Amino acid sequence: MGVHKRLTEMQVRFAKELVYHEGKKHDYQCAVAAGYSKNRARQTAAELKNPKKRPLVVNYIEELRNEKREIAITKFKGVADSLASLLGDATEKLREDVNKGKYKKVASTIKSFKPVFKILEEGKIKVYLAEEARPYNTNHYKIGKTGKSIEERKNFTDNPFGINYICFIEYDSSSGFNLEKTLHKFFRFYSTKNVKYNGSSEWFLIKNKNRLISTFEKVGLSLLRKNKCVGFFKMNNAISGDITSPKM
């Protein structure tokens, strides 16, 4: 197939799905939503993101991301200006209103801060490390991403046995950097997507759990610094007590 001279309607829809639902949908889900066949959605998504095969699509995706960043910056500046005026005397006024029993006024003031929290959450992605939830250790681990909280994510898994979330790296993805895929490439030699296991590129077979966690943290944070992204590493509280310090 040759390179298109202009974008098709389906290519435009795919690009918008990819950018506007970044961190909430997988690439193949964006392809299906754009109207492409479910049977080869993964392959189609990969082709559409390949600059050699579909340079116009890749360029359009970058344009949309830049536009999204500009809108986010404009929103943030507007909220920041409002926030600056509020913060000057907000704390003292809240104390006075609470002491006077003006709870409706307190509630109204707190409500005015909600746009700040909403904007701070936009673009945040969690790249997680998880393991199969079987009664015995399979040494199979998954590296995936979500725009939801880890607790919300527990209800969404394609593994029939379920998965236990070990840890995650949360970062600002507004720059377009994809930490999940970069980590997939880093751990590619352990991927179960090969002839022997015929599995998914998101799953990896690794024997040393502690070493994996340590590497996931160090490499992940290093990649964020390299790509000028802000983020942090965190163990999942539900199971962090089971993890011992790795022996390097």
Secondary structure, DSSP 8 states (H G I E B T S, - for coil): ----SS--HHHHHHHHHHHHTBTTB-HHHHHHHTT--GGGHHHHHHHHT-TTT-HHHHHHHHHHHHHHHHHHHHHHHHHHHHHHHHHTTHHHHHHHHHHHT-HHHHHHHHHTTHHHHHHHHTTEEEEEEEEE--SS---EEEEEEESS-HHHHTT--S-TT-EEEEEEEEEE-TT---HHHHHHHHTGGGBS-STTT---TTEEE-S-HHHHHHHHHHHHHHHHHHTT--EEEEE-TTTGGG------
